[in-house]
Amino acid sequence: MDSIPVVELIWLVFLGLFAGAVGGLVGIGGSLIIIPVLTLVMDKSQHLSQAAAMIVNVFVAAPSLFRHHQAQTVRWDVMIRMLPFGLVFILLGVWASNSFDGHALKKIFGVFLLYIIAFNVMKLFEEAKNNGEKPERTGWVPIGIVGIIMGFTAGLLGIGGGAIAAPLLQRVCRLPLRQAIATSAAVMCITASVGAWTKNVGLDKITNGTAGLIPVDYKDSLLIAACIVPTAIIGALFGAKLTHIIPLRILRIAFIILMALACVNMLGLMS
């Protein structure tokens, strides 16, 4: 792919804006939006989509972190403890991802979306309750568990990791929602950079499951990411600002519907 058609370029520009806004708002790298659109709408391979999305994750997490830092919601003590676990296991996750055929990886991603849907549905009901304050758990063990799960899943599926880390930081470490979102963005800035580099460096050794033995070219990944990144940054800044202004309930409902549609298609339930 030496160049991108105009229609596809327009798709990528608007995809970046939307994915960045959602990513900045709910503390994810944007991959949960980018990967389904690239694979299902634009017919890109799973490995290529994940490689491009991992690059975008870095640029979505960075401006989001800036906004969260301004709002003083980043827990740097938690971030420092999470980081080493996240770095090691994102490398292991990328290695595991590269060993899967693109079709199999697509199914795994679809199953992961089931988790995302279930978690967000559960949170809709929990938000109406007031369970009172519980003491935080920010020792090495609970934080390390979150870092391990976040890192491996991010590397395997090409996501930023915020979709895993933010809810786990709430549930396992008992951080408030906004601190969980902000801290996961801080960790993502570094782990996503390492994961994106590792995935793209080894991309030419992966064969495209939808095209026989044709290798996936990292230049295609860079070109796709370059089209998405500028508007993703704008969207991320806007979304991260809204995190501290508006309630998340309406967004969560819309997000559930969107993920349900992507999940159905990823698992081939419509065919």
MIVOLO-950888 format. One line per field, with one value per residue (C-alpha): residue number from 1; x, y, z. Coordinates in pm, 1 decimal, padded with zeros to 6 digits, always signed. Example, Ala and Ser with C-alpha at 12.3 -4.5 7.8 and 13.67 -1.06 7.14 Angstrom:
<recs>
kemar = (1;2);
east = (+01230.0;+01367.0);
north = (-00450.0;-00106.0);
up = (+00780.0;+00714.0);
</recs>
This chain:
<recs>
kemar = (1;2;3;4;5;6;7;8;9;10;11;12;13;14;15;16;17;18;19;20;21;22;23;24;25;26;27;28;29;30;31;32;33;34;35;36;37;38;39;40;41;42;43;44;45;46;47;48;49;50;51;52;53;54;55;56;57;58;59;60;61;62;63;64;65;66;67;68;69;70;71;72;73;74;75;76;77;78;79;80;81;82;83;84;85;86;87;88;89;90;91;92;93;94;95;96;97;98;99;100;101;102;103;104;105;106;107;108;109;110;111;112;113;114;115;116;117;118;119;120;121;122;123;124;125;126;127;128;129;130;131;132;133;134;135;136;137;138;139;140;141;142;143;144;145;146;147;148;149;150;151;152;153;154;155;156;157;158;159;160;161;162;163;164;165;166;167;168;169;170;171;172;173;174;175;176;177;178;179;180;181;182;183;184;185;186;187;188;189;190;191;192;193;194;195;196;197;198;199;200;201;202;203;204;205;206;207;208;209;210;211;212;213;214;215;216;217;218;219;220;221;222;223;224;225;226;227;228;229;230;231;232;233;234;235;236;237;238;239;240;241;242;243;244;245;246;247;248;249;250;251;252;253;254;255;256;257;258;259;260;261;262;263;264;265;266;267;268;269;270;271);
east = (+00000.0;+00196.3;-00086.7;-00434.5;-00745.7;-00927.7;-01240.2;-01032.2;-00834.0;-01156.8;-01265.1;-00932.6;-00946.0;-01292.9;-01199.6;-00910.3;-01130.8;-01394.5;-01152.4;-00941.9;-01242.7;-01372.6;-01021.3;-00956.8;-01298.3;-01298.8;-00923.5;-00863.8;-00611.9;-00876.5;-00800.4;-01139.8;-01280.5;-00995.6;-00940.2;-01304.5;-01344.4;-01020.9;-01099.8;-01477.2;-01537.6;-01209.7;-01119.1;-00767.5;-00602.0;-00614.1;-00236.0;-00206.2;-00498.3;-00347.6;-00003.2;-00146.2;-00373.2;-00081.3;+00096.8;-00215.0;-00247.9;+00070.4;-00054.5;-00396.9;-00255.7;-00005.7;-00247.4;-00495.3;-00225.3;-00152.4;-00515.4;-00533.3;-00210.8;-00354.6;-00657.2;-00421.1;-00585.0;-00277.5;-00157.8;+00213.6;+00289.1;+00065.0;+00198.1;+00560.1;+00473.0;+00262.1;+00510.5;+00773.5;+00506.7;+00330.7;+00650.6;+00757.6;+00416.5;+00332.9;+00642.3;+00520.3;+00175.8;+00311.8;+00513.4;+00198.1;-00001.9;+00246.0;+00210.7;-00163.4;-00321.1;-00510.5;-00849.6;-00788.6;-00670.6;-00987.3;-01198.2;-00995.2;-01054.4;-01427.7;-01430.9;-01245.3;-01520.3;-01767.3;-01573.7;-01582.2;-01958.2;-02024.8;-01809.6;-01980.4;-02329.2;-02233.9;-02102.6;-02434.5;-02607.9;-02330.0;-02332.2;-02682.0;-02560.2;-02364.9;-02147.8;-01943.2;-01568.9;-01331.1;-00960.1;-00721.0;-00498.4;-00185.2;+00082.0;+00312.4;+00099.2;-00237.4;-00071.0;+00155.7;-00146.5;-00307.6;+00015.6;+00059.2;-00296.7;-00288.6;+00046.9;-00020.0;-00367.9;-00245.3;+00032.0;-00189.1;-00481.7;-00313.5;-00507.9;-00373.3;-00455.1;-00671.9;-00984.1;-00825.9;-00626.8;-00890.7;-01156.6;-00895.7;-00749.7;-01100.8;-01185.8;-00851.3;-00676.7;-00997.3;-00895.6;-01164.8;-01277.7;-01103.9;-00776.9;-00799.2;-00852.4;-00572.1;-00322.3;-00387.8;-00322.0;+00011.4;+00121.6;-00001.8;+00222.8;+00527.6;+00396.1;+00211.3;+00529.5;+00727.5;+00444.2;+00394.6;+00765.1;+00788.8;+00475.5;+00574.8;+00936.9;+00825.6;+00532.6;+00705.9;+00757.2;+00380.4;+00173.9;-00169.7;-00430.6;-00665.3;-00410.1;-00221.1;+00149.1;+00166.9;+00368.8;+00226.3;+00426.6;+00504.9;+00502.2;+00128.3;+00084.6;+00280.4;+00080.1;-00255.1;-00143.4;-00015.5;-00362.8;-00536.8;-00298.7;-00356.1;-00732.3;-00690.9;-00479.8;-00746.9;-01016.7;-00814.6;-00761.1;-01131.9;-01234.8;-00994.7;-01130.9;-01488.3;-01396.2;-01381.0;-01698.8;-01978.1;-02127.1;-02025.0;-02355.6;-02484.6;-02145.8;-02129.0;-02463.3;-02355.0;-02019.5;-02191.8;-02405.3;-02103.5;-01896.4;-02187.6;-02209.5;-01833.8;-01836.9;-02111.9;-01911.2;-01574.8;-01715.4;-01889.8;-02234.0;-02396.7;-02270.4);
north = (+00000.0;+00299.7;+00548.1;+00564.7;+00637.8;+00961.4;+00786.8;+00563.3;+00864.8;+01040.3;+00728.6;+00718.8;+01088.2;+01059.2;+00727.4;+00898.2;+01177.0;+00939.0;+00680.4;+00950.4;+01112.5;+00782.3;+00680.8;+01003.7;+01001.0;+00648.3;+00586.8;+00343.3;+00373.7;+00387.4;+00039.7;-00096.1;+00139.7;+00139.3;-00236.4;-00334.8;-00050.4;-00136.1;-00507.7;-00506.1;-00186.6;-00132.1;-00501.4;-00480.6;-00788.0;-00837.4;-00818.5;-00503.0;-00340.9;-00419.9;-00293.2;+00038.7;+00072.1;+00016.9;+00316.5;+00529.6;+00417.0;+00604.7;+00931.3;+00896.1;+00818.3;+01107.3;+01403.3;+01227.1;+01199.6;+01572.0;+01656.5;+01407.4;+01545.5;+01896.5;+01769.0;+01605.8;+01264.5;+01056.6;+00827.3;+00829.7;+00595.3;+00331.5;+00400.5;+00341.9;+00003.4;-00105.9;-00010.2;-00288.0;-00559.7;-00394.7;-00365.3;-00727.4;-00872.5;-00653.5;-00800.1;-01151.2;-01057.8;-00936.2;-01257.6;-01462.9;-01248.4;-01304.0;-01679.6;-01669.8;-01675.2;-01354.5;-01531.5;-01689.7;-01358.3;-01193.5;-01448.3;-01391.9;-01018.1;-01083.8;-01287.4;-01006.3;-00766.6;-00989.5;-00911.8;-00538.7;-00552.7;-00753.5;-00523.2;-00208.3;-00354.0;-00444.8;-00092.6;+00054.8;-00117.2;-00048.0;+00324.7;+00348.9;+00208.3;+00371.3;+00103.6;+00343.2;+00398.0;+00103.7;+00124.1;+00125.6;-00172.6;-00030.2;-00280.2;-00451.3;-00765.7;-00612.9;-00351.7;-00617.5;-00834.3;-00541.4;-00465.8;-00828.9;-00863.3;-00522.6;-00579.9;-00927.8;-00845.8;-00523.2;-00705.8;-00995.9;-00790.4;-00466.1;-00253.3;+00023.4;-00164.0;+00100.7;-00106.0;-00368.3;-00154.0;+00107.9;-00138.5;-00354.8;-00054.7;+00018.3;-00335.8;-00479.2;-00167.3;+00023.6;+00349.6;+00605.6;+00595.3;+00910.4;+00813.6;+00468.7;+00618.0;+00872.1;+00623.2;+00367.6;+00642.3;+00717.1;+00353.1;+00324.3;+00605.1;+00384.5;+00029.6;+00118.1;+00269.2;-00047.3;-00270.8;-00073.2;-00083.2;-00457.0;-00542.5;-00335.5;-00446.7;-00809.4;-00743.2;-00855.8;-01200.6;-01249.5;-01383.0;-01237.3;-01498.2;-01357.5;-01360.0;-01686.7;-01638.4;-01266.4;-01096.0;-00795.5;-00478.0;-00246.8;+00047.3;-00007.2;+00005.3;+00330.1;+00487.5;+00395.6;+00520.1;+00847.2;+00915.7;+00843.6;+01003.8;+01380.0;+01371.1;+01107.8;+01355.6;+01623.6;+01378.6;+01252.3;+01604.1;+01675.6;+01342.2;+01364.9;+01711.3;+01584.9;+01306.8;+01571.0;+01751.2;+01513.0;+01193.6;+00874.7;+00685.4;+00788.6;+00728.9;+00385.0;+00283.4;+00398.7;+00225.3;-00103.1;-00090.9;-00017.0;-00298.0;-00542.2;-00472.7;-00517.0;-00836.7;-00995.2;-00929.1;-01031.0;-01368.9;-01412.6;-01443.4;-01253.4;-01490.8);
up = (+00000.0;-00132.0;-00079.6;+00070.3;-00141.5;-00056.4;+00073.3;+00299.7;+00419.5;+00520.2;+00709.9;+00895.7;+00986.1;+01140.3;+01300.5;+01476.5;+01609.7;+01743.4;+01884.2;+02048.0;+02213.2;+02351.1;+02455.2;+02640.4;+02802.9;+02946.6;+02977.8;+02691.3;+02410.0;+02140.0;+02003.8;+02104.7;+01841.8;+01587.7;+01549.8;+01481.2;+01230.7;+01047.3;+01031.0;+00983.5;+00787.8;+00603.2;+00556.7;+00702.7;+00852.5;+01229.2;+01274.4;+01062.8;+01246.8;+01585.1;+01484.1;+01362.6;+01666.0;+01904.5;+01752.5;+01790.6;+02153.7;+02242.1;+02093.5;+02256.9;+02601.0;+02605.0;+02566.9;+02794.0;+03059.5;+03025.9;+03103.8;+03390.9;+03538.2;+03524.8;+03715.7;+03971.5;+03938.3;+03843.6;+04123.0;+04047.3;+04337.7;+04180.8;+03831.8;+03937.3;+04086.8;+03789.3;+03520.2;+03547.5;+03541.4;+03249.6;+03046.0;+03087.3;+03014.1;+02715.8;+02548.2;+02630.7;+02501.0;+02166.6;+02131.8;+02197.6;+01953.8;+01671.9;+01709.7;+01630.1;+01286.2;+01206.3;+01204.1;+01545.2;+01687.4;+01558.3;+01748.2;+02064.7;+02029.6;+01992.8;+02313.9;+02489.5;+02381.7;+02567.9;+02885.5;+02805.9;+02750.7;+03067.9;+03280.1;+03152.8;+03199.6;+03555.5;+03617.0;+03501.4;+03791.5;+04039.9;+03964.3;+04113.1;+04444.4;+04721.4;+04877.8;+05088.2;+05095.9;+05122.6;+05209.8;+04915.2;+04838.1;+04677.9;+04778.7;+04530.7;+04499.0;+04398.4;+04176.5;+04024.1;+03939.6;+03758.4;+03571.1;+03460.4;+03331.0;+03164.1;+02995.4;+02858.5;+02731.9;+02570.2;+02387.4;+02281.1;+02149.2;+02044.1;+02290.5;+02509.4;+02827.2;+02988.6;+02930.1;+03155.7;+03397.8;+03483.9;+03607.2;+03781.8;+03960.1;+04082.4;+04184.3;+04299.7;+04428.2;+04514.8;+04350.4;+04263.5;+03898.9;+03782.4;+03952.2;+03793.0;+03446.4;+03488.7;+03629.7;+03356.4;+03098.8;+03267.3;+03252.9;+02892.9;+02773.0;+02833.2;+02790.1;+02468.6;+02322.8;+02391.6;+02269.7;+01946.6;+01862.8;+01931.5;+01730.5;+01427.8;+01421.5;+01392.5;+01160.5;+00839.9;+00993.2;+01030.7;+00741.0;+00675.4;+00760.9;+00495.7;+00215.6;+00224.6;+00279.3;+00198.9;+00477.1;+00659.2;+00589.2;+00879.1;+00634.1;+00588.1;+00963.8;+00990.0;+00705.8;+00861.3;+01202.7;+01052.8;+00911.9;+01242.0;+01492.2;+01428.0;+01486.4;+01760.3;+01957.0;+01920.1;+02022.4;+02319.9;+02455.3;+02424.3;+02575.6;+02869.6;+02951.5;+02944.4;+03191.4;+03463.9;+03355.0;+03251.9;+03401.4;+03225.3;+03233.6;+02889.3;+02732.2;+02892.9;+02738.3;+02392.2;+02437.0;+02528.9;+02214.3;+01995.9;+02149.2;+02114.7;+01741.4;+01700.6;+01906.4;+01695.3;+01379.7;+01524.1;+01628.2;+01293.6;+01454.1;+01166.8;+00897.0);
</recs>
